[in-house]
Amino acid sequence: MLFQVLSSLLLALTVGASSALLPRVDVPAPFNSSLFEDFNVSRGLNYHYYAVPADTGKPTLLFLHGFPSTSYDWRHQVAFFQEKGYGLLVPDMLGYGGTSKPLDPQLYVSSLITKDIIDILDAESIEQVVVIGHDWGSKIASRLANYFPERFLAYAFLVVGYTTPDFFATPFEEKLRLDKLVLGYQRFAYWDFMASEGADQFILAHLDSFFNVTYTKDTTHSISADPLAVLAAFNSTEVTPADYVTPEERAIQMEAIRQGGIAAPLNWYKIARGTLEMQDDKGIPRENALIRSPIFFGAALRDYITGSAPIFLAGALVASNSTATIREYNSDHWLQQALPDQVNGDLLEWIEGLDLDLGGDYQYH
């Protein structure tokens, strides 16, 4: 009954979101506009991505962002690793930025998006990369390990750890029940709102509040992350945003959402809230459930939605039969933006420690 009422309220709003491929926001330094590419993957969708060739002896790093972002999420990492000669591939993920924005949720399942990423690697003639994911980007990094392990030298997961092939096999309502028992609150209850009809219109109509809630300074707000709490927060002027996002950066990120809308990105929640991702994951080869390459996991101790510290720390240890490097940070969900110097330094140390043989093999010190 609650969501029937919410749906009626949301549909009454007049602010809409276009599903078309809209003009892109030109991002400032460290991005070089001449290094952006557009490529139609094999299923006909356009991907917009930043591509920097690697210096001799350096690997290429593939950065995958999450919701509600674009490649701009990785601006601090692009500046750092670009200067050091690393190759970079930084796509706007499906539904975001300059990439296509289909509205059919079925087009967002992991088996299809991972193939899109492989198409981009092939288009750039890159055989193997180190992949670094955050938020939903970590889910795709996980599925790249499951479907195409031969194309990846190592895997780094920020905040959201390795997503096992059976993660979505547990029904959504059962996840909520288990969370309540174990954590005392329901981490993913807000998915109901994100997957509801008209949520995109509501978010666009309250975009400033949405940004404040997404980048909130007080992360304990998320402990009560149920749909009604989300709605109340969107209408609140009392939520203080984190101070590590400058006004200029905020303007760039909000303009990207205004131009592209939020309807397409919400499909990432719809496939997880429903059964599409669960059904899709049944195609994962069971022999690829265990990662056989080095793993880096950066845990955000103040992210109460992902619960990364207690849950994904253990997951990182059991996900790999190789070496797992784990770092803990006093950070919220936006680790790579909140503590860029620490994260960049730790990633660099880990990557250099891999002693990569770019002919296809690696050795770990």
Secondary structure as the mmCIF struct_conf table of DSSP 4:
data_model
#
loop_
_struct_conf.conf_type_id
_struct_conf.id
_struct_conf.beg_label_comp_id
_struct_conf.beg_label_asym_id
_struct_conf.beg_label_seq_id
_struct_conf.end_label_comp_id
_struct_conf.end_label_asym_id
_struct_conf.end_label_seq_id
HELX_RH_AL_P HELX_RH_AL_P1 LEU A 2 LEU A 11
TURN_TY1_P TURN_TY1_P1 ALA A 12 ALA A 12
BEND BEND1 ALA A 20 ALA A 20
HELX_LH_PP_P HELX_LH_PP_P1 LEU A 22 VAL A 27
TURN_TY1_P TURN_TY1_P2 ALA A 29 PRO A 30
HELX_RH_3T_P HELX_RH_3T_P1 SER A 33 LEU A 35
STRN STRN1 PHE A 36 ASN A 40
TURN_TY1_P TURN_TY1_P3 SER A 42 ARG A 43
BEND BEND2 GLY A 44 GLY A 44
STRN STRN2 ASN A 46 VAL A 52
HELX_LH_PP_P HELX_LH_PP_P2 PRO A 53 ASP A 55
TURN_TY1_P TURN_TY1_P4 THR A 56 GLY A 57
STRN STRN3 THR A 60 LEU A 64
TURN_TY1_P TURN_TY1_P5 PHE A 67 PRO A 68
HELX_RH_3T_P HELX_RH_3T_P2 SER A 71 TRP A 74
HELX_RH_AL_P HELX_RH_AL_P2 ARG A 75 GLU A 83
TURN_TY1_P TURN_TY1_P6 LYS A 84 GLY A 85
STRN STRN4 GLY A 87 PRO A 91
HELX_LH_PP_P HELX_LH_PP_P3 ASP A 92 MET A 93
TURN_TY1_P TURN_TY1_P7 LEU A 94 GLY A 95
BEND BEND3 TYR A 96 TYR A 96
TURN_TY1_P TURN_TY1_P8 GLY A 97 GLY A 98
BEND BEND4 THR A 99 THR A 99
HELX_RH_3T_P HELX_RH_3T_P3 PRO A 105 TYR A 108
BEND BEND5 VAL A 109 VAL A 109
HELX_RH_AL_P HELX_RH_AL_P3 SER A 110 ALA A 123
TURN_TY1_P TURN_TY1_P9 GLU A 124 SER A 125
STRN STRN5 VAL A 129 HIS A 134
TURN_TY1_P TURN_TY1_P10 ASP A 135 ASP A 135
HELX_RH_AL_P HELX_RH_AL_P4 TRP A 136 TYR A 147
HELX_RH_3T_P HELX_RH_3T_P4 PRO A 149 ARG A 151
STRN STRN6 PHE A 152 LEU A 158
BEND BEND6 VAL A 159 VAL A 160
TURN_TY1_P TURN_TY1_P11 PRO A 165 ASP A 166
HELX_RH_3T_P HELX_RH_3T_P5 PHE A 167 ALA A 169
BEND BEND7 THR A 170 THR A 170
HELX_RH_AL_P HELX_RH_AL_P5 PHE A 172 VAL A 182
TURN_TY1_P TURN_TY1_P12 LEU A 183 LEU A 183
BEND BEND8 GLY A 184 TYR A 185
TURN_TY1_P TURN_TY1_P13 ARG A 187 TYR A 190
HELX_RH_AL_P HELX_RH_AL_P6 TRP A 191 MET A 194
TURN_TY1_P TURN_TY1_P14 ALA A 195 ALA A 195
BEND BEND9 SER A 196 SER A 196
TURN_TY1_P TURN_TY1_P15 GLU A 197 GLY A 198
HELX_RH_AL_P HELX_RH_AL_P7 ALA A 199 ALA A 205
TURN_TY1_P TURN_TY1_P16 HIS A 206 HIS A 206
HELX_RH_AL_P HELX_RH_AL_P8 LEU A 207 THR A 214
TURN_TY1_P TURN_TY1_P17 TYR A 215 TYR A 215
STRN STRN7 THR A 216 THR A 216
BEND BEND10 LYS A 217 LYS A 217
HELX_RH_3T_P HELX_RH_3T_P6 THR A 219 SER A 224
BEND BEND11 ASP A 226 ASP A 226
HELX_RH_AL_P HELX_RH_AL_P9 PRO A 227 PHE A 234
TURN_TY1_P TURN_TY1_P18 ASN A 235 ASN A 235
BEND BEND12 THR A 237 THR A 237
HELX_LH_PP_P HELX_LH_PP_P4 VAL A 239 THR A 240
STRN STRN8 PRO A 241 PRO A 241
HELX_LH_PP_P HELX_LH_PP_P5 ALA A 242 ALA A 242
TURN_TY1_P TURN_TY1_P19 ASP A 243 TYR A 244
BEND BEND13 VAL A 245 VAL A 245
HELX_RH_AL_P HELX_RH_AL_P10 PRO A 247 GLY A 260
BEND BEND14 ILE A 262 ILE A 262
TURN_TY1_P TURN_TY1_P20 ALA A 263 LEU A 266
HELX_RH_AL_P HELX_RH_AL_P11 ASN A 267 ARG A 273
BEND BEND15 GLY A 274 THR A 275
HELX_RH_AL_P HELX_RH_AL_P12 LEU A 276 ASP A 280
HELX_RH_3T_P HELX_RH_3T_P7 ASP A 281 GLY A 283
BEND BEND16 ILE A 284 ILE A 284
HELX_RH_3T_P HELX_RH_3T_P8 ARG A 286 ASN A 288
BEND BEND17 ALA A 289 LEU A 290
STRN STRN9 ILE A 291 ILE A 291
BEND BEND18 SER A 293 SER A 293
STRN STRN10 ILE A 295 ALA A 300
TURN_TY1_P TURN_TY1_P21 LEU A 301 ARG A 302
TURN_TY1_P TURN_TY1_P22 TYR A 304 GLY A 307
HELX_RH_PI_P HELX_RH_PI_P1 SER A 308 PHE A 312
HELX_RH_AL_P HELX_RH_AL_P13 LEU A 313 ALA A 319
STRN STRN11 SER A 320 SER A 320
BEND BEND19 ASN A 321 SER A 322
STRN STRN12 ALA A 324 TYR A 329
BEND BEND20 ASN A 330 ASN A 330
BEND BEND21 HIS A 333 HIS A 333
HELX_RH_AL_P HELX_RH_AL_P14 LEU A 335 ALA A 338
BEND BEND22 LEU A 339 LEU A 339
HELX_RH_AL_P HELX_RH_AL_P15 PRO A 340 GLY A 353
TURN_TY1_P TURN_TY1_P23 LEU A 354 LEU A 354
STRN STRN13 LEU A 356 LEU A 356
TURN_TY1_P TURN_TY1_P24 LEU A 358 GLY A 359
BEND BEND23 GLY A 360 GLY A 360
STRN STRN14 TYR A 362 TYR A 362
#
